[in-house]
């Protein structure tokens, strides 16, 4: 065995591309953010292995990995407790054998060439921190045999891929978490007596047999030129089902799949470009749409849980016809360089791959099909939408969520990805890893205020980074303008402390006219990369009534300019009246306050400059400008 290390390249911030996206998103600054009720996710889909045409070793792990088989005939036997923080590669004729093992791994398993992974009477635990963090990959003529065992993936779905001439046998095994398995090439799969089988996706010329399995979702790729006319059986108990091209109603598929004596089975269809698919009188757990090429496409009107009496999917590159069929979940998978717009839809999952560009607006991802995610070099924008699902960015992708609501779900940024959360509500803070970056900026208030006042600007401005990312929070600054103007005026100086759901700064509205104003928050990292967001607020004329004017008509602050002390004069302090004051600097920060009835203020600790005094006398208030000199 040998130990190897992998290294990751840092991400580059595509400022121009992000500026264009943020600019198009910020036009919605007037819109309210509404969260829709969430639905619990049931299935988790990951097409990563199907969509990657080139096999690559993992980009980054930063830890010691184990190779078995670099010497001929090498076998690693594990019995008892085992823990490793790193990937395991079984290559050539190497063998990894587990017997009565308590196997704990923070990493992936890759079985290549004629390598074998053999486990019996063992407990396999993959210590994931987020969905699909790790997985098992079999290629060439690799074998994976798991018997009389249990698996657990730390509560998150787990990826499994078998390709080429590889072989999988799983018997008498209980999975405690969800597995997503891709079966392609000429791989052979045999499962017998397996609990929580998970979802298995079938393509190419693979062979699979499932007997006495439970909680099983089977996905069928219908490729180009295939002609399909199928009715799926009731999934409560499935006996003697099979699908291949020997059936008169099936043409153009190369795989053969059998399911027998199995319970709680679900069905999913993936009609690919060039296919002709008719599904009748069926309950489809999922319809998956893979959208590739270099086209610009638009999807709308997809709604989870609908019964279709007679419906044809409005995509010209394939015929997908549903009759007397219910689709519980629509899942969408753009890849290649496709440009995709999704709107006015309720879907279960969307994962952007390759170099795709995806723009989602006025939509609801309800999580019934999995998560919302970006991978590879994809660019994903979601605006004016509600997301009740986990969100994850991977690879070198960009994921922007703006002016939206996340009532439920985790948020992860991984790899070298960049995630931007702009004026978006979410319940849990994002978790970055590797060299990822997360920008969070929002202006949550005020919706309105008064002129001649000191108004707190509320929101968030912070940046979190993965442990290997050198970039970090730089500063933020807040500006304003009238709604019909283009000239931004500063409310604050550059602020070098992060703010998480708190006061960003104070806005001195003295001298401003009533009307609509736009507040702008600019957030920068320590390299100068920037993101901004906007909020509309309305200023009303300060409510000083005639009785208030009488109370303050003779008010004076002396001396002004001042040095060590100022005195408030000309106010008739009755026995029941109390004077409250706050002194603000030009950035709106409170630098001195008092609730005493004493009308002499000690200002020796203030530095030279311009200040504003807000005086509250019972329910009356006034703001005065003062200047401190040496």
N, C-alpha and C positions, 0 to 999 in steps of 0.2 A: 504494500500500500504506500501511496505517497500523499502528501498534503499540498494543496495548491491554493492560490489566492486570486480573486478577481477584483478589478477596480472599475469604478464608475466615472464617467465624464460629467462635469458640471453642466447645468442647464444654462441656456442663453435666453435672455428676456426679449421677445420679439416686440419691441416698443411700438413700432408703427402699426403692426397688425392688431395689437391690443388696443391702441388708441382708436382705431377705426371701429372696433367692436364696442368699446365702451361708449364712444360717441353715439353710435346707433342705439345703444341701450339706454343712454341717459335721456333720450327724448321722451321716455316714459316717467319722468320724475314727478309728474302730477298724479299718476295713477295710484290708487290705494292697493295695499298688499293684502290679499285674502287667502287664508289657509283653508284647504278643503279637508274633510275628514279622511283619515288614512285607512288603508286596508292592509292586513298583515300579509307579508310576502310568503309564498309557499314554495316556489321553485326558484332556482338560481342558475342562470345559464351563462356559459363562458365559451365562446367560439374561438378563443385565441389560437388553439392548435390547428383548427380548420383553416383559419384565415392567414396564417403565416406560411408562406410557400417555401421559405428557407429555414432550415433548422439551425438554431444558434444556441450556444451555451448561454447560461444566464449572464446578464450584463454586470450584475453587481451582487456581491454578498459580503465582501470585506472580512470573511472569516475563513477558517481552515476547512477545506472540503476533503473528502475521502474518496480515493479511487481504488476500486477492487478489480483486479484483472490485468493490471499492467505487467504482472509476471504471469507466465502460463500456469494454468491450473490453480490459481489462487482462490481460496474460499475464506470468508469471514463468518465465523459461527458466533451467534449471540444467544446466550441463555441467561436469564436473570435481568437485572436492571442495566439499561443502556441509555445514555444521553449524548447527543451531539448537536452542536450549534454550527451547522454548515450542511452543504449538499453532499449527497452520496452518489457516486458514479460507479455503475457495475458495467465493465466493458469486456470486450473479447470473450473469453470463456470463463470469466470471473463469476463467483457465486456468493450471494449474500443469503445466509440461512439463519432464520430465527426459530428457536424451539423453546417454548415456555419463557418467552422473553417479555419484559416490560420495556417496550421500545419507545423512546421519546426523542423526537427530532424537530429541530428548528431549521428546516431546510427542505429541499426537493430531493426526490430520488429519480435518477436517470438510469435506465437499463438499456444498453446498446449491444449491437453485434449479436453474439450468442450468450450474452449474460443472463443470469437467472436470479430472481428474487423469490425465495421459498420461505414461507412462514407457516408454522403450525402451533396451535395452542398458545397463541401470543396475543398481547394487547398492544396495538399500534396507536400511538398518540402523536399527532402532528401539532405542534404548539404555535398555532397561527395567532396573529394579532389583528388580522382583518380578512375579509373575504378573498378567497383564492390566493392567499399569500404563497402557499406552497402547493405542490402537486407531484404526481407520479407520471413519468413519461417512458413509454416503451417503443422502441423502433427496431428496425432490422428484424432479426429472428429471436428477439428477447422473449423471456418467459416470466410470468408473474403468477405464483400459485399461493393462495391464502386459504387455509382450512382451520376450522374449529377455533376461530379467533374473534376478536372485537377490534373496532376502530373508533377513534374519536378525533375530531379536528378542532377542538377548542371552541366549539359552538358556531363555527363559520363553515360555509360551503367550501369544498375541496375539489381541486381539479385532477382528472385522470385522463390520460391519452394513450391509445394503443394504435400503432400504424404498421405499415409494411406487412411482414409475415409473423408478427409477434402473436403470443398466445397468453390468454388470461383464463385462470380457473379460480373461482371463489366459491367455497362450499361451507355450509354450516357456520355462517359468520353473521354477526350483528354489527351494523353501523349505527352509531349514536348520532351522527351528523350527516348532512346532505352531501352526496357525491355527484359531481358533474363529469361524465365520462364521454370522450369522443372516440369512436371506433371507425377507423378508416383503412385504406389500403386493402390488404387481404388478411387482416387480423382475424383471429378466432377467439371467441369469448364464450365461456360456459359458466353460468351461475346457477347454484342449486341451494335452496333453503337459506335465503339471505333476507334479513330484515332491514328496513329502510334502504332499499336498493338504490334510490336516487334516480337521476336521469341519465339515460344513455342515448347518444346520438349516433346514427348509422349512415354511412356514406360509402361510396366506391364499391368494392367487391368483398366486403367483410361478411363473416358468418357469426351469428350469435344465437345461443339457446338459453332460455331462462325457464327454470322449473321451480315451483314453490317459492317464488319471491313475493315480497310485499312492498307496498308504497313505491311503485315503480312508474316512472314517466319515460316513455319511449318516443324518441324523435326520429322522423324519417325525412332525409334529404331527397327531394324529387328533382333530379338533375335535368339539364338541358336535353330536349327531345324526348323526355319521358312522357308517357300518356297514362294517367292514373284516373281510375273511377272506383272509389272505395267507400265502404261503410265500415266504420270501426265498431267493434262489439261493446257491449256494456262492460265497464272496467271493474265492477265489483268483484266478479270472479271470471277469470279468463281461462278457458280450456281449448287447446288445440288450435290456437291462432298462429298463422304464419303469413309472411308476405315475401314474395319474390316474383320474378318475371315469368314463372311457369303458369301463373294465374291468368285467366283470359282477360281480366280487367286491368292488368298491370303490364306496362311495357316500359323498357328503357332503364330499369334499375338493376344494379349488379349484385346487390346484397341479398342475403337470405336470413330472415329473423324468425325465431320460433318463441312462443310464449305459452306455457301450459301450467295448469294447476296453480295459478297465481292470483293474488288478491290486491285490491286497491290499485288497479292499473289505470294509467292516464295516457292520453294520446296527443301527439304534437306533430304538426306538418310544417315543412320548410320548402315551399315551392320556389325553385331557383329560376333564374332567367332562362327563358326558352322552354319551360315546362308547360304542360297542359294538364291541370289537376282539377278533378271534380270530387268533392266530398259530400256525401249524402247521409242524412239522418244520423248524425254523429254528435257526440259531445267532445269538442276539442279543448283540451286543457290550455294549449298554446298554438297560435300560428306565429311562426318566426319568419320575418322578412329580411333576407340578406340583399342589400342594395349596393352594388359595386359599379365599376367602370368610371367614366369621367363625365357622366351626365349630371344635369341639374334636375332634381326631382322635388316634388311637393306632395306631402301626404296630409290629408285632413279627414275628419269624419270617422276615424277608427275609435270604436267604443268597446271597452271590455264588457263581457257578460251579455252581449246581445245575441238574440236568436235571429238567424238569417233564413227567411223563407226561400229567397232566391236572390243571391247577391254575387256580383262579380267584382273582384278587386280592381280598382281603377289604375292599373299599371299596364302599359302597352307592351312591355317586354315579356310578359308571361300571362297565362290564363289561369286564374284561380277562382273557381266557381263553387259556391257553397249553397246547398239546398237543404232545408229543414235541419239546419245545423247550428249549434251554439258554439261561439268562441269565447271562452272564459277570459283569455288574455291575448293581447297583441304585443309581440316583442319585435323590436326594430334593430337591425345591425348594419349600419353603413360602413363601407370599407373602400379600398382603393383611393381614388381621388374624387369620389362622388360628392356633390354639393346637395345637401338635403334640408328641406324646410318641413317641420312638423308643427301643425297648429290645429286648434279646435278638436283635440283628440284626448281620449283617455286610454293610456297604454300601460303595459306592465313593466317593461324594461326597454332601455335603449343604451347600447354600447357602441361607441364610435371607434373604429379601427383604421389602420393604414394612415393615409393622408387625407382622410375625409374631413369635410367641413359641415357641421350640423348646426342649424338654428331652430330652436324650439321656442314657441311663444303661445300664450293663451292655451296651455295644455295642462294635463294632470297625469303625472307618473304615479300610479297607485301602489307600486311595489309588488303586485300580484305575480309578476313574472321575474322579479329579481331586483336589479339595481339600475342606477344611472351612472354611466362611466365613460371615460375616454382612455384610449391606449395608443401606443406607437407614437405617431406624429399628428394625431387627430386634433381638431379644434372644435370644441363643443361649447355652444352658448345656449343658455336657458334663461328666458326672461318672461315676466308676468305669468308665472306658472306656479303650481303647487306640486311638491315632491314628497311623497310618503314612502321613501325607500332609502336605502344606503346609497351614498355617492362616493365614487372612487376615481381618482386620476392615476394613470400609470405611464410608464415609458417617458417619452419626451412630449407628451400631450399637454394641451392647454384646456382647462375646464373653467368656464365662467358662469356663475349663477348670479343673476341680477334681478332686483325688484321682484323677488319671489318669496315663497314661504316653504319651510321644511318642518312641518309639524312633528315629524317622526323620522328617525334614521341616523346612522353614523356617517361621518365624513372622513375619508382618508385621502391623503396625497402621498404617492409613492414614486419610486424611481427618480427621474429627473423632471417630473411633471410640475406644472405651475397651476395652482387653483386660486381663483379670485371669487370672493363672496362679497357682492356689492349690494348694499341696501336690502339685505336678505335676512329673514328671521330663521334661526335654527336652534334646536334644543341643546345640542352637545357641541363643544368646541372641536374643530377639525384636528386630526392627528397626522402630522407630517412624519415621513420617514425617509431614509436614504438621503438624496440631495434635493428633495422637493421643497417648494416654497408655497406658503399660503398667505395671501393678502386678504385681510378682513377690514372693510370700511363701510360705515353706514352713518346716516344722519337720521335719527329717530324723532327729533323734536327741535324746535317747537313747530306746531302747525300754524300758530298765530301768536302775536304779541303786540305790544304797544310801542308807539314812538316815544322818544324821550325816556327810555327805560334801559335797564341792563338785563339782557335776556340770556339765559344759559342755552348753549347749543349742545344737545345731547347726542350720543352715538358711540361709535367704536372706530378705532384706528390702530391696527396692530398687524404685525407680520410674525408668523411662526415658520420655522425651517426644520428640515431634517438634520440629523446629527452630523452629516458630512457636507452640509451646504455652508459656504463661507458668507453668503449674503445674509443680511438681517435688517431689522427695522432701522430706518434712518430718521425721518421726521414726518410730521404732517402739518398742514396749514389750512386755515379756513378762510373763505372769501365770500363776498356777496355782490349782487348786482340787482338792479330793477329788472323785472321780467322782460321788458322791451328794450333792454340795453345789452351791449356786448362787452362792456368794460368791467372787469372784475376788480373789486376793491378789497383789501385785506381786512378781515375781522381780527385775526390773530397773527402773531409772529410765528416763525417756525417752532414747533413744539417737539421736543426730543424725548418725551416720555409717552409710552404706549397708553392707550385708553381702551378699556374693555367695558362697554355698556355703562358709560358714565359721562361726566361733563367734558366736552372737548374744549370749550372756551366760553367766554361771555361776549355777547354782542352789544355794544353800546349804540343804541338807536337814536341818540340825541341828534336833533336837527334833520332827521329823515322824514320824508313825507309819507302819509298813509298810502298803502297799496300793496301789490304783490311783489315779492322779492324771491330770488333764487339763491340758495346757499350752496356753496361748493366746497367739498372736502377733497384735498389732494394728499395722497399717501405715497411716500417714497421709501425705497430701501436705501441701504448705505452705498449703493453704486449709482443712485440717481434714477433708477427705474421707477416709473410712477403710474398710479391709477387714480381715478377720481370718481366721485359720485355727486348727485345733485338732490336738492329737496326744495319744494315750493313752500313758502311761508307768507302769511299775510300780516302786515302791520296795520293796526288801527290807531286812531288818534288817542293820545294819552287821556284817560278819563279823569281829569281834574275838574270837579264841579265848582259851581260858584262858591259854595261854602268852603271848599278846599282852597280856592284862590284867596278867599278872605283870610284863611288860616296862615297862608304863606306870603301874603301880600307885602309884608314888611321884613321878610326873612333876609338876613345878610350873613355871609361867611367872611370873617375878617381874621387876619389880613389875607388878601389874595392879590398877588402872589404871597406865599407863606413860607415859613422856615421850620420852626420847632413845634408850634402850636397853631391851631385854628379855633376860632370861637364862633358858635352858632348863635346869632342874635335875632331879635325881632319876632320871636315866637312866644306867644302867651302860654306858658306852661301852667295849666291848672293842676289841682291836686291829683286828679284822676287821669291826667295825660302823661304818656311816656314817649320819649323820643328814641327812635331806633335809627341807626345809620350804618351804612357800609361804604367804604372807599374802594374804588376799582381802579386798576391801572388801565392803560390804553388797550390792552388785550382782553379786558373784561374780567381779569382775575381779581378776587377779593383780597385786598392787602391789609385791611383794617376794618374791624367792626366792633360795635359796642351796643349794649342795651341799657346803658345807664341814663339817668335823667340829667347827668352832668353835661353841660353844653360846651365844655372845653375839651378839645381832642389833642392828645399827644401824638405828634407826627414826626418825632425825631428819627424813627427807624425807617422812614420812607426815603427813597433816593430821589434825586432831582428829576423832575419830569411833569407830565400832564396827568391829572387824575380826575375822577368823577365821584362826587358824593351823592349818594341816594339817601334821602331823609324820609322816614316814615313816621308820621304823627297820627297814632291810632290808625284809621283806615285811609289816611291821606298820604300822598307821597309826592316828592319833587326831586329832580336831579340837577345838580349844579357842577359846573366845570371849575376846577381849581388847579393852580400851578405851583409846584414847589421849586424854590430857588435855594442856592447855597446859603 
